Amino acid sequence: MCWIIVLVLLSFTSPSIAADCDCTIFPFKPDPPCFDICTAKYLAVATASELETVAGIDSNIAQLIASIPENQRPPTLEGYRQFLSEMQFEDLKDTLLRLSGKIFQEIRRGATERGKNIY
């Protein structure tokens, strides 16, 4: 019974945590959870070309991410584990951790030009 109450409470708090992340300001704070949430937003709107050339993500990983249907793209970075091998996921995460705010800004600019906003 106690676990059910905890799960119900967590289901109500998760959206409010996501709402507190301003993904237009780098670094993404508070971390956790904002790095996980914001990087997923950027992965969801970037093209395969942007992931490769702008972010420096391995081309095979970039193609896999870009091939995920928009309505199935995970809301968190951790959610990409289901689409990638463990090695690919770790490579992706390591690459994202090394990116600067300027890179995220460039991806956001490209997404905005395509009518996809990140907030």
N, C-alpha and C positions, 0 to 999 in steps of 0.2 A: 504494500500500500504506500509506504514512504517513497519508494522509487517512482511510482506513478506520479505522485505529487511533484517530485523533483523534475521529472521529464516534462510535465505540463508547464511548470514554471520556466524551464529552459526554453521551451518552444515560444514562450512569450517574450523572453529577453533577447533572443538571437536577432530579430529584426531591428530592435532598438540599437543593438551594438553596431550592426551594419550601417544604420542611419547616421551614426556618429563618425563615420569615416569620410573625410573629405579627400577624395582621390585626386583632386587637382593640386594638392599641396604635397610636395615631396620633402623629406621622407614621410611615408604614410604612418601617421600616429593616431591613436596609440597602437603599438605593436607588441604583442598581438592585440587584436585580430586584424588590424587594417592592412598590413602587408599582404596577408593571405587573401583578403577580400579585394583590395585594389588591383593587385597583379592579375587576378582572375578577370576583372573588368577590362583591363588592357588587353589581355590575351583574347577576350571575346570579341573585341572590335578591330583588332589589328589584322591586316592581310598577311598571307604567308610571306610575301615579299618584305613587308615591314618587319616581321618577326626575324627574318634572316638578315636583311641588310642594315636595318636600323638597330635592332636589339642584339644581333649576333647569335641568335638561336640556331642550332644545328638545323640544316635544311630538312632532314627527315622528320624531325620533331615539329618544325614549323608547318610542314605539309599535313602532318597528322592533326595538329591543333586546328588548322584551317578547314580540314575536312569534317570536323564535328559540326553537325547541324546546329544552327543558331539556337534553336529551342532546347538543345541538349547540352549546351556549354555550361560547365559547372560555375556556381556562384563563388567558389573559393579555389585557391590554388591547389589545395589538397584534393579537391574533386577531380583534378586532372590525372590522378593516380590510376583511375579506372580506365583511362584511355591510353596510357603510356606504360612501358615496362619500368621496372624499378630504376634501372640504369638511366633511361631516358628522363624519368621524372627528376632524379637527382641532378642530372646535367641541366635540365631546364631551371630548377630551383637555384642552382649555383650561378647560372647565367643571370637570372633575375636579381639575385642578391648583389651582383657587381654593377648593375646599371645605375646610371646617374639620373637625376631629375630631368636633365636636358633630353635624355633619350625618351623618358616617359612623356615629356612635353611634345616631342616630335610625333610620337605615336598618337597622342591625343589630338594634335592638329590635323593629322591625316584622317582620323576617324570623324572629326567635326566636319571636315570637307565632304565626307560621304554621308553626312546627316546622322552620325552616331555620336551621341554625347556621353562623356564620362563625368561623373560628379561624385 
